[in-house]
Amino acid sequence: MGFRLPGLQRRTHVRKGYLAVYVGENQMKRFVIPVSYLNQPSIQELLSQAEQEFGFDHPMGGLTIPCREDVFLDITSRLHKS
């Protein structure tokens, strides 16, 4: 992609105050988001969907959100603007 959202980062190491999430329906991509996003209703809804699909013991070992990447990027970009 040719753009970068300051609140949404891709890194190998996760800074304090951020967490890594894996997003995708078939092929998962790793994103690093601020922990504060977890308080947002739109992210909580995605996490509820993930819990329903995967439960708490997902084989990937990380926080996985089963939605299209473009949907996730749209939600996080709106959160970043607010």
C-alpha positions as CSV (number, residue, x, y, z in Angstrom):
1,M,0.0,0.0,0.0
2,G,1.1,3.5,-0.7
3,F,-0.2,5.2,2.5
4,R,0.4,5.0,6.2
5,L,-1.9,5.6,9.1
6,P,0.0,7.0,12.2
7,G,-2.3,5.0,14.6
8,L,-1.9,1.8,12.5
9,Q,1.6,0.4,12.2
10,R,3.2,-2.7,11.0
11,R,6.3,-3.8,12.9
12,T,8.1,-6.9,14.2
13,H,8.3,-5.6,17.7
14,V,5.3,-4.0,19.5
15,R,5.8,-0.8,21.4
16,K,4.3,-0.2,24.8
17,G,0.7,0.9,24.5
18,Y,0.1,-1.1,21.3
19,L,-0.8,-4.6,20.4
20,A,-0.6,-6.8,17.4
21,V,-3.7,-8.2,15.7
22,Y,-4.1,-10.5,12.8
23,V,-6.7,-9.5,10.3
24,G,-8.2,-11.4,7.3
25,E,-10.6,-14.0,6.1
26,N,-8.2,-16.3,4.3
27,Q,-4.7,-14.8,4.5
28,M,-3.9,-13.1,7.7
29,K,-2.0,-9.8,7.9
30,R,-0.5,-8.5,11.1
31,F,-1.3,-4.9,12.2
32,V,-0.2,-3.0,15.3
33,I,-2.9,-0.8,16.9
34,P,-3.1,1.3,20.0
35,V,-4.5,-0.5,23.0
36,S,-7.0,2.4,23.4
37,Y,-8.8,1.1,20.3
38,L,-10.0,-1.9,22.4
39,N,-12.4,0.5,24.2
40,Q,-14.1,1.4,20.9
41,P,-17.5,-0.3,20.1
42,S,-16.5,-1.0,16.5
43,I,-13.4,-2.9,17.6
44,Q,-15.3,-4.7,20.4
45,E,-17.8,-5.9,17.8
46,L,-15.0,-7.3,15.7
47,L,-13.6,-9.0,18.8
48,S,-17.0,-10.5,19.6
49,Q,-17.2,-12.0,16.1
50,A,-13.7,-13.4,16.5
51,E,-14.6,-15.0,19.8
52,Q,-17.6,-16.6,18.2
53,E,-15.6,-18.0,15.3
54,F,-12.4,-19.0,17.1
55,G,-13.1,-19.0,20.9
56,F,-10.3,-18.1,23.1
57,D,-7.8,-20.7,22.0
58,H,-6.9,-19.9,18.4
59,P,-4.1,-21.9,16.8
60,M,-2.4,-18.8,15.5
61,G,-1.7,-17.8,19.1
62,G,-2.5,-14.1,18.6
63,L,-5.5,-11.8,18.6
64,T,-7.2,-12.7,15.3
65,I,-10.0,-10.7,13.7
66,P,-11.8,-12.6,10.9
67,C,-12.9,-9.7,8.6
68,R,-11.7,-8.3,5.3
69,E,-8.6,-6.1,5.5
70,D,-10.4,-3.1,3.9
71,V,-13.1,-3.2,6.5
72,F,-10.6,-3.2,9.3
73,L,-8.6,-0.4,7.7
74,D,-11.8,1.7,7.3
75,I,-12.7,1.2,11.0
76,T,-9.3,2.0,12.3
77,S,-8.9,5.1,10.0
78,R,-12.2,6.4,11.4
79,L,-11.0,5.8,14.9
80,H,-7.7,7.6,14.2
81,K,-9.6,10.7,12.9
82,S,-11.7,11.0,16.0
